[in-house]
């Protein structure tokens, strides 16, 4: 997906060290262009999820600033900030006592959208994520894992936020369902043109879905490259990640530079 070149999110010398403990994030400088899909790639403990949480102010930086749409997260009204951002996590986080319809339309209802607009948006979103409208009356426990994840994506998109944060959203799914959802999300990205920050430890997923890949180790940004540059890189650290995926990554669904 092509970006506009204007930064939607920017980390400026950001560090995070909760309660004087070990520093989880160290001097992160990174800009995400509007309309870009940036992958945060790294092993567990590398700082990926913490970076994501800093964007929507779930945690606050110990030093530095995070800019969202040109404003520091410190100056945003926290509710307004989070309603500009859709958030999708691996565990989905659906409300178990709500139906699919109630889960998806939660934010539009909080924003006091008219009932007819809410229903139109629900119908649009169910079609967008490939869910049968008959599922709208079901509860999360009545759905498969893949269906629940689709509901989570639909809920994140409900109020049409310009920014989407995704934390290992497909990691808990079986390989076939995961591959299906990866392909569907790649098509969705091109259609919606959102700014997406996507956390994964899976190199193949990063190459399939990303415009650029930010490789993190030990709370530091150690490499930043387009997907094509990542594949061609001779940097030993990047090469180690490519080798760890096994097989030929050049035959991924990317088929070349995004």
C-alpha positions in Angstrom: 0.0 0.0 0.0 1.4 3.4 -0.9 1.7 6.0 1.8 1.1 9.7 1.5 4.5 10.5 3.0 3.0 12.5 5.9 3.7 11.0 9.3 0.6 9.7 11.1 2.6 8.4 14.1 6.1 9.4 15.3 8.3 8.2 18.1 10.8 10.8 19.2 13.6 9.5 21.5 11.1 7.3 23.3 12.1 5.2 26.3 10.0 3.1 28.6 11.2 2.0 32.0 8.3 1.2 34.4 8.7 1.9 38.1 12.5 2.1 37.8 12.8 -1.5 36.6 14.6 -2.8 33.5 14.3 -0.5 30.5 11.9 -2.1 28.1 12.2 0.4 25.3 15.4 2.5 24.6 15.6 5.7 22.6 13.1 4.7 19.9 12.9 7.0 16.9 10.5 5.9 14.2 7.9 7.5 11.9 4.9 5.8 10.4 3.6 7.4 7.2 -0.1 8.0 6.7 -1.5 5.0 4.8 1.5 2.8 5.5 1.5 -0.6 7.0 4.5 -0.9 9.3 5.4 -4.2 10.8 7.1 -4.4 14.3 9.0 -7.7 14.0 11.0 -9.3 16.8 11.2 -12.0 19.4 9.3 -12.0 22.7 10.6 -9.2 25.0 11.9 -7.0 22.1 9.5 -4.1 22.9 7.0 -4.6 20.1 3.8 -4.7 22.2 5.0 -1.9 24.5 5.6 0.3 21.4 2.0 -0.4 20.3 0.6 0.4 23.7 2.4 3.7 23.8 0.6 4.8 20.6 -2.8 4.7 22.2 -1.6 5.7 25.6 -2.2 2.4 27.4 1.3 3.1 28.8 3.1 6.5 28.9 6.8 7.0 27.9 9.4 7.5 30.6 11.2 9.8 28.2 10.5 11.3 24.8 7.3 11.9 22.9 4.9 9.9 20.7 3.1 12.0 18.1 -0.2 11.0 16.7 -1.5 13.0 13.8 1.0 15.8 14.7 0.0 16.0 18.4 1.8 14.5 21.4 -0.2 11.7 23.1 0.3 13.7 26.3 -1.9 16.5 24.9 -4.7 14.3 23.4 -7.9 13.7 25.3 -7.4 10.0 25.9 -10.9 9.0 24.9 -10.7 11.0 21.6 -7.2 9.5 20.9 -8.4 6.0 21.3 -11.5 6.5 19.1 -9.1 7.6 16.4 -7.4 4.2 16.7 -8.7 0.7 16.1 -7.0 -2.0 18.3 -7.0 -5.7 17.5 -5.2 -8.2 19.8 -4.5 -12.0 19.6 -7.1 -12.8 22.3 -9.7 -10.7 20.4 -11.1 -9.3 23.6 -14.8 -9.5 22.6 -17.4 -8.9 25.3 -18.7 -12.5 25.9 -22.2 -11.3 27.1 -22.6 -9.1 24.0 -23.8 -10.5 20.6 -21.7 -10.0 17.5 -23.8 -7.1 16.6 -23.3 -5.4 20.0 -19.6 -6.0 19.9 -19.1 -4.6 16.5 -21.3 -1.5 17.0 -20.1 -0.6 20.5 -18.1 2.5 19.5 -20.8 3.9 17.1 -23.3 3.5 19.9 -21.0 5.4 22.3 -20.7 8.1 19.7 -24.5 8.3 19.5 -24.8 7.4 15.8 -28.4 7.2 14.5 -29.8 3.7 14.6 -30.1 3.4 10.8 -26.5 4.5 10.3 -25.4 1.9 12.9 -27.3 -0.9 11.1 -25.9 0.2 7.7 -22.4 0.1 9.1 -22.9 -3.3 10.7 -24.1 -4.7 7.4 -21.1 -3.1 5.6 -18.6 -4.4 8.1 -19.9 -8.0 8.2 -19.5 -8.1 4.4 -16.1 -6.5 4.6 -14.6 -9.1 6.9 -16.5 -12.0 5.3 -19.0 -12.9 8.0 -22.6 -14.2 7.3 -25.2 -11.6 8.5 -26.9 -14.4 10.4 -24.0 -14.5 12.8 -24.9 -11.0 14.1 -27.2 -12.4 16.8 -24.7 -15.0 18.1 -22.4 -14.6 21.1 -18.6 -15.0 20.8 -18.7 -18.5 22.4 -20.8 -19.7 19.5 -18.2 -18.7 16.9 -15.0 -20.4 15.6 -11.6 -18.8 16.4 -11.4 -17.3 12.9 -14.9 -15.9 13.1 -14.1 -14.3 16.5 -11.0 -12.7 15.0 -13.0 -11.3 12.1 -15.5 -9.8 14.6 -12.5 -8.2 16.4 -11.3 -6.6 13.1 -14.8 -5.4 12.3 -15.1 -3.9 15.7 -11.8 -2.1 15.4 -13.0 -0.6 12.0 -16.5 0.2 13.2 -16.0 4.0 13.6 -13.7 4.2 10.6 -10.6 5.2 12.5 -7.6 6.3 10.5 -5.1 4.2 12.5 -5.2 0.5 13.2 -3.0 -1.2 15.8 -2.7 -5.0 15.6 -0.9 -7.1 18.1 -0.3 -10.7 16.9 -3.9 -10.8 15.8 -3.7 -14.2 14.0 -1.1 -15.9 16.2 -3.6 -18.2 18.1 -5.3 -19.5 15.0 -4.6 -22.8 13.2 -2.3 -22.5 10.2 -5.0 -22.8 7.5 -7.3 -20.2 9.1 -4.3 -18.0 9.8 -3.2 -18.1 6.1 -6.7 -17.3 5.0 -7.0 -14.3 7.3 -3.6 -13.0 6.4 -4.5 -13.0 2.7 -7.9 -11.4 3.4 -6.3 -8.7 5.5 -3.7 -8.0 2.9 -6.6 -7.3 0.4 -8.4 -5.3 3.1 -5.3 -3.1 3.6 -5.2 -2.1 0.0 -8.9 -1.3 -0.1 -9.1 0.7 3.1 -5.8 2.6 3.0 -5.5 2.8 6.8 -2.3 3.5 8.7 -1.5 0.1 10.3 1.1 -0.8 12.9 1.2 -4.6 13.1 3.1 -6.6 15.7 4.4 -10.1 14.8 7.3 -12.5 15.4 6.5 -14.3 12.1 8.8 -13.3 9.2 6.5 -14.6 6.5 3.6 -12.7 8.0 5.7 -9.5 8.1 6.7 -9.9 4.4 3.1 -10.6 3.3 1.5 -7.7 5.1 4.0 -5.0 5.5 5.2 -2.0 3.5 8.2 -1.6 5.8 9.5 -3.8 8.6 11.0 -2.4 11.8 13.1 -5.1 13.4 13.4 -4.8 17.2 15.8 -6.5 19.6 16.1 -5.9 23.4 14.0 -2.7 23.3 15.9 -1.1 20.4 15.1 -0.6 16.8 18.0 -2.4 15.0 16.8 -2.3 11.4 14.2 -0.6 9.2 13.6 -1.6 5.6 11.0 -2.2 3.0 9.9 -5.8 2.5 12.0 -6.0 -0.7 15.0 -4.5 1.1 14.6 -6.9 4.0 14.7 -9.9 1.6 17.8 -8.6 -0.2 19.7 -7.4 2.9 23.1 -8.8 3.8 22.9 -7.5 7.3 23.7 -10.5 9.6 20.8 -9.8 11.9 18.2 -9.6 9.1 19.7 -12.6 7.4 19.3 -14.6 10.6 15.6 -13.8 10.7 15.2 -14.7 7.0 16.9 -18.0 7.6 14.9 -18.7 10.7 11.7 -18.7 8.6 12.9 -21.7 6.6 12.4 -22.4 3.0 12.5 -19.7 0.3 10.9 -16.5 1.4 11.2 -15.1 -2.1 8.2 -17.3 -3.0 5.9 -15.6 -0.5 2.6 -14.2 -1.6 4.2 -10.8 -1.9 5.6 -11.5 -5.3 7.9 -8.5 -5.1 7.9 -5.0 -3.7 4.7 -3.6 -2.3 
